[in-house]
Amino acid sequence: MRLLSRLLSPLLLLTLLCTCGPAPKPDAPLPRLGSADAPTRYDNFAELEPLFYQSTDTAYVINFWATWCKPCREEIPLLEKLAGEHQGDPLRIVLVSLDTEESAIRRIPAFLAQHAPSLNAVILTDEDPAWGKTIDRVWTGSLPTTILYRGQRRYVYRRNFPTYVDLKGAVAPLFLR
């Protein structure tokens, strides 16, 4: 039994190390991030990918959403409130729309100007599903999905934040020293 427990501990540790997600990429410059009224459009995920691997002291909240997703639209004002509450803190919130239809893309600036005027916004139209696995190996593309990270701390929420308390609780560990 003792031998078994000695073998299982290293195996468990190795399993955890191998399943924690992607290895950090070299720190590349932050891609251009648009605003609510003028989101930056990316047709290829590779251009946006450095956003997910910054090693500065800034905490990142990257929210994937779409105009057709009701829970996505409902949590965007919560993200705006979080930004207002953390003014002056090293926090950057980025909304990444996965809308691909031109009619929906045209509606994004008006929607964000009303509900999240201070947040950075990009539109990602890359429809190749493989890019999702580069930032979260088990993400199926469900929306909303939010990636929170700061340094080596990284959390993925593959669901919406129904309340501001839920969102604030998810972000709090990013600011622990």
Contacts in CASP RR format, 6 or more apart in sequence:
PFRMAT RR
TARGET T0000
AUTHOR 0000-0000-0000
METHOD contacts of the structure
MODEL  1
MRLLSRLLSPLLLLTLLCTCGPAPKPDAPLPRLGSADAPTRYDNFAELEP
LFYQSTDTAYVINFWATWCKPCREEIPLLEKLAGEHQGDPLRIVLVSLDT
EESAIRRIPAFLAQHAPSLNAVILTDEDPAWGKTIDRVWTGSLPTTILYR
GQRRYVYRRNFPTYVDLKGAVAPLFLR
19 137 0 8 1.000
21 136 0 8 1.000
21 137 0 8 1.000
21 154 0 8 1.000
22 134 0 8 1.000
22 135 0 8 1.000
22 137 0 8 1.000
24 53 0 8 1.000
24 55 0 8 1.000
24 152 0 8 1.000
25 49 0 8 1.000
25 50 0 8 1.000
25 52 0 8 1.000
25 53 0 8 1.000
26 53 0 8 1.000
27 50 0 8 1.000
27 53 0 8 1.000
27 54 0 8 1.000
27 55 0 8 1.000
28 49 0 8 1.000
28 50 0 8 1.000
28 53 0 8 1.000
29 50 0 8 1.000
30 50 0 8 1.000
30 51 0 8 1.000
30 54 0 8 1.000
31 40 0 8 1.000
31 42 0 8 1.000
31 47 0 8 1.000
31 48 0 8 1.000
31 49 0 8 1.000
31 50 0 8 1.000
31 51 0 8 1.000
31 122 0 8 1.000
32 40 0 8 1.000
33 40 0 8 1.000
33 51 0 8 1.000
33 92 0 8 1.000
33 94 0 8 1.000
33 120 0 8 1.000
33 121 0 8 1.000
33 122 0 8 1.000
34 40 0 8 1.000
34 120 0 8 1.000
34 121 0 8 1.000
34 122 0 8 1.000
35 120 0 8 1.000
35 121 0 8 1.000
36 109 0 8 1.000
36 112 0 8 1.000
36 113 0 8 1.000
36 116 0 8 1.000
36 117 0 8 1.000
36 118 0 8 1.000
36 119 0 8 1.000
36 121 0 8 1.000
37 109 0 8 1.000
37 112 0 8 1.000
37 113 0 8 1.000
37 117 0 8 1.000
38 109 0 8 1.000
39 95 0 8 1.000
39 97 0 8 1.000
39 108 0 8 1.000
39 109 0 8 1.000
39 112 0 8 1.000
39 121 0 8 1.000
39 122 0 8 1.000
39 123 0 8 1.000
40 121 0 8 1.000
40 122 0 8 1.000
40 123 0 8 1.000
41 105 0 8 1.000
41 122 0 8 1.000
41 123 0 8 1.000
41 125 0 8 1.000
42 48 0 8 1.000
42 122 0 8 1.000
42 123 0 8 1.000
42 124 0 8 1.000
42 125 0 8 1.000
42 126 0 8 1.000
43 125 0 8 1.000
43 126 0 8 1.000
44 126 0 8 1.000
45 124 0 8 1.000
45 126 0 8 1.000
45 128 0 8 1.000
45 131 0 8 1.000
45 132 0 8 1.000
45 134 0 8 1.000
46 131 0 8 1.000
48 96 0 8 1.000
48 122 0 8 1.000
48 124 0 8 1.000
49 131 0 8 1.000
49 134 0 8 1.000
49 135 0 8 1.000
51 60 0 8 1.000
51 62 0 8 1.000
51 94 0 8 1.000
52 60 0 8 1.000
52 62 0 8 1.000
52 134 0 8 1.000
52 135 0 8 1.000
52 147 0 8 1.000
52 149 0 8 1.000
54 60 0 8 1.000
55 151 0 8 1.000
56 90 0 8 1.000
57 90 0 8 1.000
57 150 0 8 1.000
57 151 0 8 1.000
58 90 0 8 1.000
58 91 0 8 1.000
58 92 0 8 1.000
58 150 0 8 1.000
59 89 0 8 1.000
59 90 0 8 1.000
59 91 0 8 1.000
59 92 0 8 1.000
59 148 0 8 1.000
59 149 0 8 1.000
59 150 0 8 1.000
59 171 0 8 1.000
59 174 0 8 1.000
59 175 0 8 1.000
60 91 0 8 1.000
60 92 0 8 1.000
60 93 0 8 1.000
60 94 0 8 1.000
60 147 0 8 1.000
60 148 0 8 1.000
60 149 0 8 1.000
60 150 0 8 1.000
61 79 0 8 1.000
61 82 0 8 1.000
61 91 0 8 1.000
61 92 0 8 1.000
61 93 0 8 1.000
61 94 0 8 1.000
61 146 0 8 1.000
61 147 0 8 1.000
61 148 0 8 1.000
61 171 0 8 1.000
62 93 0 8 1.000
62 94 0 8 1.000
62 96 0 8 1.000
62 146 0 8 1.000
62 147 0 8 1.000
62 148 0 8 1.000
63 72 0 8 1.000
63 75 0 8 1.000
63 76 0 8 1.000
63 79 0 8 1.000
63 93 0 8 1.000
63 94 0 8 1.000
63 95 0 8 1.000
63 96 0 8 1.000
63 144 0 8 1.000
63 145 0 8 1.000
63 146 0 8 1.000
64 96 0 8 1.000
64 98 0 8 1.000
64 141 0 8 1.000
64 143 0 8 1.000
64 144 0 8 1.000
64 145 0 8 1.000
64 146 0 8 1.000
64 147 0 8 1.000
65 72 0 8 1.000
65 73 0 8 1.000
65 75 0 8 1.000
65 76 0 8 1.000
65 95 0 8 1.000
65 96 0 8 1.000
65 97 0 8 1.000
65 98 0 8 1.000
65 143 0 8 1.000
65 144 0 8 1.000
66 72 0 8 1.000
66 97 0 8 1.000
66 98 0 8 1.000
66 99 0 8 1.000
66 104 0 8 1.000
66 143 0 8 1.000
67 73 0 8 1.000
67 97 0 8 1.000
67 99 0 8 1.000
67 104 0 8 1.000
67 107 0 8 1.000
67 108 0 8 1.000
67 111 0 8 1.000
68 99 0 8 1.000
68 104 0 8 1.000
69 143 0 8 1.000
69 144 0 8 1.000
71 143 0 8 1.000
71 144 0 8 1.000
71 160 0 8 1.000
71 162 0 8 1.000
72 143 0 8 1.000
72 144 0 8 1.000
72 160 0 8 1.000
73 111 0 8 1.000
73 115 0 8 1.000
74 160 0 8 1.000
74 162 0 8 1.000
75 144 0 8 1.000
75 160 0 8 1.000
75 161 0 8 1.000
75 162 0 8 1.000
75 167 0 8 1.000
76 95 0 8 1.000
76 112 0 8 1.000
76 115 0 8 1.000
76 116 0 8 1.000
76 119 0 8 1.000
77 115 0 8 1.000
77 116 0 8 1.000
78 161 0 8 1.000
78 163 0 8 1.000
78 164 0 8 1.000
78 167 0 8 1.000
79 93 0 8 1.000
79 95 0 8 1.000
79 116 0 8 1.000
79 119 0 8 1.000
79 167 0 8 1.000
80 115 0 8 1.000
80 116 0 8 1.000
80 117 0 8 1.000
80 118 0 8 1.000
80 119 0 8 1.000
81 164 0 8 1.000
82 91 0 8 1.000
82 93 0 8 1.000
82 164 0 8 1.000
82 167 0 8 1.000
82 168 0 8 1.000
82 171 0 8 1.000
83 91 0 8 1.000
83 93 0 8 1.000
83 116 0 8 1.000
83 118 0 8 1.000
83 119 0 8 1.000
84 118 0 8 1.000
85 168 0 8 1.000
89 175 0 8 1.000
90 150 0 8 1.000
91 171 0 8 1.000
91 174 0 8 1.000
92 120 0 8 1.000
93 119 0 8 1.000
93 120 0 8 1.000
94 119 0 8 1.000
94 120 0 8 1.000
94 121 0 8 1.000
94 122 0 8 1.000
95 112 0 8 1.000
95 116 0 8 1.000
95 119 0 8 1.000
95 120 0 8 1.000
95 121 0 8 1.000
95 122 0 8 1.000
96 121 0 8 1.000
96 122 0 8 1.000
96 123 0 8 1.000
96 124 0 8 1.000
97 105 0 8 1.000
97 108 0 8 1.000
97 121 0 8 1.000
97 122 0 8 1.000
97 123 0 8 1.000
97 124 0 8 1.000
98 124 0 8 1.000
98 143 0 8 1.000
99 105 0 8 1.000
99 108 0 8 1.000
99 123 0 8 1.000
99 125 0 8 1.000
100 125 0 8 1.000
100 127 0 8 1.000
105 123 0 8 1.000
105 125 0 8 1.000
108 121 0 8 1.000
108 123 0 8 1.000
112 119 0 8 1.000
112 121 0 8 1.000
129 141 0 8 1.000
132 139 0 8 1.000
132 141 0 8 1.000
133 139 0 8 1.000
135 147 0 8 1.000
136 145 0 8 1.000
136 147 0 8 1.000
136 156 0 8 1.000
136 158 0 8 1.000
139 145 0 8 1.000
139 156 0 8 1.000
139 158 0 8 1.000
140 158 0 8 1.000
142 158 0 8 1.000
142 159 0 8 1.000
144 159 0 8 1.000
144 160 0 8 1.000
145 156 0 8 1.000
145 157 0 8 1.000
145 158 0 8 1.000
145 159 0 8 1.000
146 156 0 8 1.000
146 157 0 8 1.000
146 161 0 8 1.000
146 170 0 8 1.000
147 154 0 8 1.000
147 155 0 8 1.000
147 156 0 8 1.000
147 157 0 8 1.000
148 154 0 8 1.000
148 155 0 8 1.000
148 156 0 8 1.000
148 157 0 8 1.000
148 170 0 8 1.000
148 171 0 8 1.000
148 174 0 8 1.000
149 155 0 8 1.000
149 174 0 8 1.000
150 174 0 8 1.000
150 175 0 8 1.000
153 173 0 8 1.000
153 174 0 8 1.000
155 170 0 8 1.000
155 173 0 8 1.000
157 170 0 8 1.000
161 167 0 8 1.000
161 170 0 8 1.000
END
